[in-house]
Each structure stands twice: as C-alpha cells, then as structure tokens.
Amino acid sequence: MTSQSQGIQQLLQAEKRAKDKLEEAKKRKGKRLKQAKEEATAEIDHYRLQREKEFRNKETNVMGSQGNLSAKIEEQTTEAIRNLTSSYHRSMENMMKKLLSTICDISPEIHPNFRPAV
C-alpha cells in the first residue's frame, strides 16, 4: 500500500511539475506576445513618421510653402490695386470733361418729326 501511495504521490508531483511548466510556458508566451506587440507598434510609428516626412517634402516641392503663396497673392493684390488707382487718376479728368461737356453744351434743335401747325 505504501508503494501505491508513493506511486500516487509521484504522479501528483509529476502532475504539479507539468502544471507549473505549462503556467511558465504561458507566461513566456504572454511576454513574447507583449514584446512583439511593442516592437510592432514602435516599427509602425517609425514607418508612419518616415512616410509623413516624405509626404511633407513632396507637398513642399509641388505646392511650395504656404508662406510663399500668401506673400505672392498679397503682392499681386497690391499691384492690381496700384494699377487700378493709377488708371482711375489718369482717366478721371478726361471723363469729367466729357461728362460736363455733354451736360452743359446744349444745342437746341427742332426734332425731325415735328410738324408746324398749318
């Protein structure tokens, strides 16, 4: 009976060791998964930063910087206003003379359809 009980004890101990090994293997697997996930996240972040940098470079090359665009638009607007103002000042005096001459120089004439009363 003692040999049977020793055999049972050995089986229980072997079962306990196997259970411990399984738990340890599960812990290692969990650690490896966590480490792999962290490495993948770091790699994804690195790749994302690299692609964003490339995109910004291409965007700058194709479109130019936004500062240059706004400065160029501002310069074009100022030039257009300057041209319109100078054109206005050049043409204003001639237009005023034409307008005043049309209004003030009246030459009375009889309308061609007028029939004197007979």
C-alpha positions as CSV (number, residue, x, y, z in Angstrom):
1,M,0.0,0.0,0.0
2,T,2.9,2.3,0.7
3,S,4.2,1.7,-2.7
4,Q,0.9,2.5,-4.2
5,S,0.7,5.7,-2.1
6,Q,4.3,6.5,-3.2
7,G,3.3,6.0,-6.8
8,I,0.2,8.3,-6.3
9,Q,2.5,10.9,-4.7
10,Q,4.9,10.7,-7.6
11,L,2.1,11.1,-10.0
12,L,0.7,14.1,-8.2
13,Q,4.2,15.6,-8.0
14,A,4.7,15.0,-11.8
15,E,1.3,16.5,-12.5
16,K,2.2,19.5,-10.4
17,R,5.5,20.0,-12.2
18,A,3.8,19.7,-15.6
19,K,1.2,22.2,-14.5
20,D,4.0,24.6,-13.3
21,K,5.8,24.1,-16.7
22,L,2.6,24.9,-18.5
23,E,2.0,28.0,-16.5
24,E,5.6,29.1,-17.0
25,A,5.2,28.5,-20.8
26,K,2.0,30.5,-20.9
27,K,3.8,33.4,-19.1
28,R,6.7,33.3,-21.5
29,K,4.2,33.2,-24.4
30,G,2.4,36.2,-23.0
31,K,5.7,38.0,-22.5
32,R,6.7,37.3,-26.1
33,L,3.4,38.4,-27.5
34,K,3.6,41.6,-25.5
35,Q,7.2,42.3,-26.6
36,A,6.2,41.5,-30.3
37,K,3.3,43.9,-30.0
38,E,5.5,46.7,-28.6
39,E,8.1,46.1,-31.3
40,A,5.4,46.2,-34.0
41,T,3.9,49.4,-32.5
42,A,7.4,51.0,-32.5
43,E,8.0,49.9,-36.1
44,I,4.6,51.2,-37.2
45,D,5.3,54.6,-35.5
46,H,8.7,54.8,-37.1
47,Y,7.2,54.0,-40.6
48,R,4.4,56.5,-40.1
49,L,6.8,59.3,-39.2
50,Q,9.0,58.4,-42.2
51,R,6.1,58.5,-44.6
52,E,4.7,61.8,-43.1
53,K,8.1,63.3,-43.6
54,E,8.3,62.2,-47.2
55,F,4.7,63.5,-47.8
56,R,5.6,66.9,-46.4
57,N,8.7,67.1,-48.6
58,K,6.7,66.2,-51.7
59,E,4.0,68.6,-50.7
60,T,6.5,71.4,-50.3
61,N,8.2,70.6,-53.6
62,V,4.9,70.5,-55.5
63,M,2.9,73.3,-53.9
64,G,5.6,75.5,-52.3
65,S,5.3,76.6,-48.8
66,Q,2.1,78.3,-47.7
67,G,4.1,81.4,-46.7
68,N,5.3,81.9,-50.3
69,L,1.8,81.5,-51.7
70,S,0.2,84.1,-49.3
71,A,3.1,86.5,-49.9
72,K,2.7,86.1,-53.7
73,I,-1.1,86.6,-53.5
74,E,-0.6,89.7,-51.3
75,E,1.9,91.1,-53.8
76,Q,-0.4,90.5,-56.8
77,T,-3.3,92.1,-55.0
78,T,-1.3,95.2,-54.1
79,E,-0.1,95.5,-57.7
80,A,-3.6,95.2,-59.0
81,I,-4.8,97.9,-56.6
82,R,-1.9,100.2,-57.6
83,N,-2.7,99.7,-61.3
84,L,-6.4,100.4,-60.8
85,T,-5.7,103.6,-58.8
86,S,-3.3,105.0,-61.3
87,S,-5.8,104.2,-64.2
88,Y,-8.5,106.0,-62.2
89,H,-6.4,109.1,-61.7
90,R,-5.4,109.2,-65.4
91,S,-8.9,108.8,-66.7
92,M,-10.8,110.8,-64.1
93,E,-10.1,114.3,-65.6
94,N,-10.9,113.3,-69.2
95,M,-14.2,111.6,-68.1
96,M,-15.2,114.6,-66.1
97,K,-14.6,116.9,-69.1
98,K,-16.6,114.7,-71.4
99,L,-19.4,114.4,-68.9
100,L,-19.6,118.2,-68.2
101,S,-19.4,119.0,-72.0
102,T,-22.3,116.5,-72.7
103,I,-24.4,118.0,-69.9
104,C,-23.6,121.7,-70.4
105,D,-23.2,122.1,-74.1
106,I,-26.7,122.1,-75.3
107,S,-27.6,122.9,-78.9
108,P,-31.3,123.3,-79.3
109,E,-32.7,121.7,-82.5
110,I,-36.1,121.0,-83.8
111,H,-37.0,117.4,-83.8
112,P,-37.2,115.9,-87.3
113,N,-40.7,114.6,-86.8
114,F,-42.0,118.0,-85.7
115,R,-44.8,119.4,-88.0
116,P,-45.6,123.0,-87.6
117,A,-49.3,123.7,-87.2
118,V,-50.7,125.0,-90.5
